[in-house]
Every structure is written in structure tokens, then in C-alpha cells.
């Protein structure tokens, strides 16, 4: 991926307006319709909260937004990883040989006395 692809991914991420973590489930069916709850992991514990019937569609849309966000972030991360690996591979192919310059004076050995 090139920089235009990563810029496109970042633009798509910026378009997401609402996000919510978790899963929306039906607690039970009542005479007027279902009762909903939102379950999510926060700070290492499972949090569950009631969601009003008229808010359920908006909460589900926010959950879908978070799932889209995670998918786009994964694509962006993979694009940056691929770019980094390509740059490192290109650098490793260019081997620089540094010739060690030898002195004109012979090296003298120290005695172990």
C-alpha cells in the first residue's frame, strides 16, 4: 500500500461519527416488545446496562461503527507494517563494506611478563 491508500483509510476512519463497544442483546420479550441490554468489557470486568427500546437502533449503529473502526485500524496497521518491512528489506540489500585501513607501522606484541 502506498501513502494514498493509508490516507484513504484514515479518511474512512475519520468519517465514523458514533462508536460503542459491546454487544446488544434482548433480555426478554415484554407485551410492548423486547427489552435490551448492552454488554461490554470495561476495565477488566463485564459491564451490562439497560438500553431503552427507542435507543436500540442507535446503539446498534454505534456498535457497527466501532466494528468498522477496528477493521479499518487493522488494515491501516498492516499497511504500515508492510511498508516498514519493505523499507528494512531494501536497506539490508544495500550492504556497505567498510575496508579497514591498515597502519604502515607493524603491530607490536606486548610481552606477558
N, C-alpha and C positions, 0 to 999 in steps of 0.2 A: 504494500500500500504506500502511496505517496502522500505528500502533505495535503493535497486537495481532498483525498479520501478521509484523512484524520480530521480535517476541518469540517467536512460534511457530517461526520459522526458527532463532532462537538456541537454543530448547529442543531442536529436532531435532538441531542440531549437537552439543549437549551430550550427547545420547544415544549418539553414536558412541563406542564403547569401544576399538576397535582400528583402527589405520591403518598402512599400509605403502605406500611409493612403489614404483613399478616395474611390471614385467610378469613373470608366472610362465610359464616355457616348459619344454617337455620337451626335455631334452638328447639323450636316446636311450632306446630300449627295451631293457631287460635281461630276463633269464629270469624274474625275480621281479616285473617291472613297470617303469614308467617312472622315469627319473632326472630330477629337476627342478633348475632354476636360476632365480634371481631376478635380473633386470637392472634397474638404476635409475641415473639421473643424480644424482651427488652431488658437490658442489664442482667442477663443470665437467668431470667425467670419468664415463665409464660404469663402474659397479661391477657385478660379477657374483659371486654367491655361491651355493653349493650349498644346496639345501633337501631335507631328508630326506622320504621318501615319506609318513611318518605326520604330518608338519607341513604338507604341501602344501595341504590343505583349509583349515587355519587361516590360512596366509599368503594364500591367495586371498581369504578372507573379509576380512582386513585390507586388502588391495588394494581390494576393493569398498567398504570403509568409507572409504578415502581418496578414491575417486572420488565417493562420495556427499557427502563433506565439501566437495570442490571445487565440486560442483553447487550445494549449499546456500549456500556462500560467494558464488558468482556471483549467485544470486538475492537474497541479502541486500545485496550491493554495489549491484545495480541498483535495489533498493527505496530505499536511502539516496540514490542519485544522483537518482532521480525526485523524491523528497521535497525535496532541495536545489534542484533546478531549479524545482519548483513554488513554493517559498518565494522564490526570487530573482525569478521572474516576477511574483509577487504584489507584491513590493516595487517593482519597476520600473514597475508600473502606477500606483502612487501617486506622482505627480510633485509635488514640493514646490517651489513657486515662491517664491523669496526676493526680495522687492522691495528694490531698492537705495535706500536713503534718501539723498535729495539734501540737500545743505547749503544753508542760506539764503544763505551768502556765495558770491559768484561765484568761480570758479576763476581764479586769475591765472596768466598765462603767464610763464615765465622767458625772459629775453632770451638769445640765443645769443652775446652779446658776449664 
